[in-house]
């Protein structure tokens, strides 16, 4: 199982697949790099986690330059894809994998093993050269035996046009939403936690410098309120928690801790990354979404879901937490969304491996 290192979202949504494979008695070896690799090592200390080449994805300081910035990174990303593909072939001789499941790593396929790619973006949201990008994605997806989309195929769905595109001769398999919370029965209150319930939970994630920019803006607006606030920084390499009057800062929360925090919070503020959205749906929680500036996928998902009345969405540049909290209070969970929490298709697919 090899998730992309783009924050920890790709790694976290692989958790239910890994758990299901282990439950079926399969031997599982993991592979990634950076924060995703560290996350997997913490979640599955009993498993081997191999090191893959980094894509070295970075963000510009201004969100409006994101697409152009990503274009400049493409030669580096293509090189990493080729390197991981070459590395995988050497691993095949050593480990003799029967199945390879890649989460958005396009080089992780082999003619000598069943190769599956997990992605919610069979159509990449981009304002530039959409047809050219679509052609390149199609060529890369064709190298895999199966394409798994973590969403419902028809009717109410979470990914919108991103996960529902005509791929000609490729027939994606829609496996339902993937959340690390789905089969996680354990909820753990963080140690030395100063609050009981009713606090605002802000979960900061994503690559720098946008992660830090949002953290600073939230601290500025939330510190001087009379509300109790918990801020999870999404930094796995820091250990110390901080308490500042009504604000409790945690550099990182484990899956069981984050589940407890989400369940006991009165309001949640987070990015509109797809894995985060799946976690919210699994827990039947609404939230204030702040898309990463310039990241077209998150901006599209924010607009798409706001139109369906599921979440409150605000831009990072003009973020007004108080106004968003007032709007959030008017929202109630829509029971129709519960249909999204059926991942029976995933169980059937894994049963055939």
N, C-alpha and C positions, 0 to 999 in steps of 0.2 A: 504494500500500500504506500503510495508516494504522493503526498499533497504538495502543492505549490506553497512556497514561503512568501505570502503576501499578507502580513499580519499573522494572526493565528486562525482566521476564519476557515480556510480550506482544511487545516488540520483538525479543527474542532468538529467539523461536520463529518469527518471520517470516523469519529469515535463510535457511532452506532454500527457502522459497517464492520469495524475491527472487532467490537464486542460480539456481534452476531457470528462472525467467522470463528472466533475463539470458542463460542458456545457450541458450534457445530464440530469442534475438535480439529480444526485446521491449524497448521503451523503458520504463523504470520510474522513476516519481517517488514519493518517499516523503513522509510527513507525520506529524508528531506534535508533542509538546511536552516540555519539561523533560528529565528524565534519559533517557527513551526516545528523544527527538530527538537528544540528545548521543551516545547509544550508536550510533544509526543513522549519524550523521555520521562516527563513528570506524570503524565496520565497512565503510561504503560511501562513502569520500571522493570517489569519482568521480560520485556521484549527487546530484541536487537533493533537499533535505529541506525541505519547506514547514512553516510554523509553524501549528499548530492551537490553538484556545482550550484553556486548562487546565481540568480538572475540579476542581482544588484539593482533592484528596482528602487528608484528614488523619486521624490516629488519636488516640483519647483516651489519656490516660496509663494508665488502667486498662482492661485487655482486656475485662472484663465489661461495659463500657459501649459496646462497639464497635457493636452493632446499633442502639442508640438514637442513638448519635452519627451513624451513617450516615443515619438517618432525618432528622436535622436538616440534613444536607448535601444532601438530595434536591432541594430547590428550586434550589440552586446547580448541581447536576449536570444537571438538566433544562434550565436556561438554557444551559449549555455545549453540550448536545446540539443545541439549536435554533441556537445560534451557529455550530457547526461545519457544520450542514446548510446554513445560509444561505451560509457561506463557500464550501462545496463547489460550490454552484450558480454562484457567480461564477467559480470556477476552471474549471468546465465550459466556460464561454464562452471562456476563454483557452487551456486545454490540450486540450479536446475528448477527454477520457478515454474509452476504449472499455470498460475494466473497472475497477471499484473494489473492492478487497479491504480490508475493515475488520476489525481485530481488536478486538472488543468496543467499538467506537465506533458507537453506534446512530444517530448523525446522518449517517454517511458513506454515504449512498445517493442515487441519482438516477434518475429515470425515463428519462434519456437515455443511460444506460450500464448494462451488466450489473453488478449490485451483489451482492457476496458478503460475508457476515459469517462470521468465524472465531471460534468460541467452544467451550469445553468445558463451559459451564454453560447448557444449555437448561433445566435445572431449577436455580434458585438456592437454595443452602442457607441457610435463614433460619428462626429459631424463631418469628417473628412474621408473621402475615397471609400465610401461605404461598400460599393460593389467589389472593389479590389480586396478590401479586408475580408469580405464574405467569401471570396474565392480562395483566399489563403487559409481561412479557417476550415473550409470544406476540404481542401487538400490534406490538411493535417488530421482532421477527424477520420478521413478515409483509411488512414494507416492503422486504425484500431478495429478490432472485431465487433465491439459493441460501444454504443454511446449511451450513457445513463444520465438522465436529467432529473435532479431532485425536485420534482414538482408534480402536480396533477396534469394529465394530458389534455383534458377538455373541461369546459365549464369554469367554475371559479378556480383561479390559480394564482400563484405568487410572483412568477417571473414575467408575466405578460409576453410581449413580443420577443424578449431575449431568449426565452426557452421554447418558443413555439414558431419555428421557422421551417419552411419547406427545404429539405436537404436532398432533394432529388432521390438518389438511390440509397441514402442512409435513412434507416428507420430508428429514431431514438426510442429508448425504453424509458418510460416515465415511472420513477420508482417511489414517488411520494416525497414529502419533506424529510430532511435529515437533521435531527437535533441531538446534541449530546445529552440533553435533558430527558429525552423520550423514555429511556429505560433506566435512568438514574434515580433509584429510589432514595438514596442518601442525600440529605440536605445538612450542611454543616454551618453553624453560626461561627463567623470568624472569632479568633481569640481576642480577648480584651475589647470586645465590641461595645461601644458606649451607649448604643440606642437599643430600643426594643423593636417597635414597628413604626410605620408611618413616616419614614424618612424618604427623601428624594435620592434616587440612585442615578449617578452619572457614570456611564461606562465609556472610557476613551479608548479608541483603537485605531489601527491603520499606520501606514508609514509616516516617517518624519518628512518635512517639518510640520505637516498639517495636524498630527496628533498633539504635539506640544502647543500649537496655536489654539486649538480647541480647549485644551486643558486650562490654559491661562485665562481664556475668556470665561469659561465656566467658573473657575475659582473667583474671578473678579466679580461676577454677578451673583454667585451663590453664597460667598463668604459673609456678605453683609445683610443677608435675609435672616428672618427669625426662624427659618425652617431648619430641621436637622438634615444634613447632607452627607452622603457617602460617595466618594469619588474613587473609582477603580481606574488606575492609570494605564493598565495594559502593558506593563514593563516587567518582563519575567526575570530580568537580571538584577532587580532590586528587592530587598527583603524587608526593610523597616516600614512600619505603618506610622502615620502621623495623625495627631489630634490637634485641631485648632478651633477652640470654642465649639461651634456647632458643626464643624466640618471634620469628617474622618476620612483620611486619605490612605488607600491601599494600593501599592504599586501593582499588585497582581492578585487575582482571586482564582482559586481552583474551581473546577466545574461544580463540585458540591457546594462550595461557598457561594459561587455566583448564583446558583439556583436558589439558595436560601435568601440571598439579598434581593433577587428579583421577586420572589414570592412574598416577601415581607415589606416591600417598598410601597409607598403611596403613589409614586410617579417615577418613570424611567426616562432618562435622556441618553441617546446613543446614536451611533452612525446607522446608515441605512444599508450596510453591507448585507449580502444575501444570507450568510450564515447567522448573523444576528437576528434578522427577520424570522428565520426558521425557528430560532430559540424562543423568540417572543410568541410566535403562534403556538408552539408546543406548550407554553405555560399559560396561554390564553390571556396575554397581556397586551394592552395598548401602550404607546410610548410617544415621546417627542423625538423625531428623527432629524439629525443634522448631517446631510450628505457631505462627504469629503469634497471640498471645492474643486471643480474641474473634472472630477471622476464621473464620466458620463453615465456609467452603469448605475452608480448610487443616485445620481440626480434623476435618472429615468425612473428607477424604482420608487424614489420618494414621490415624484409626481403621480405615477401610476397608482400607488397605494393611497395617496391622499384623495385622489378622485373617487376611490371606492370607499372613502370615509373610514378607513381603518386606523390611520395614524395622523398625528399632527406633524407637519414638516416645516422646518425653518432653515434659512440659509445661514451658514456660519458667519458671513460678513455682517449680517444685520440681525444676528441672534438676539432675541428678547425673551429671556427665560420666564419672566413673570407673565408676560402675555401668553406664552405657549402653555404654561401651567393652567391658566384660566381656561384656555381652549380645551385642554386635555380633560379637565373636570367634567366637561359636557359630554364626553365620549363614554360609551359603554361597549363592552365586548359583544360582537355580533356572533351569535351561535352558529350562523351559517358557515363561519370560518372553520368550524370543527371538522368539516369534511376534509380539510387539508392535512389533518393529522393521521391519515391512514397510509401506512407504508407497507401494506400487504404485498405489493408488487416487489419490493426489495426482498422480503423474506422468500418469495417464490424464486427470484433470481439467484439468491445466495444458496438456496436449496439445490440448485442445479450445478453448482460449482464442484 
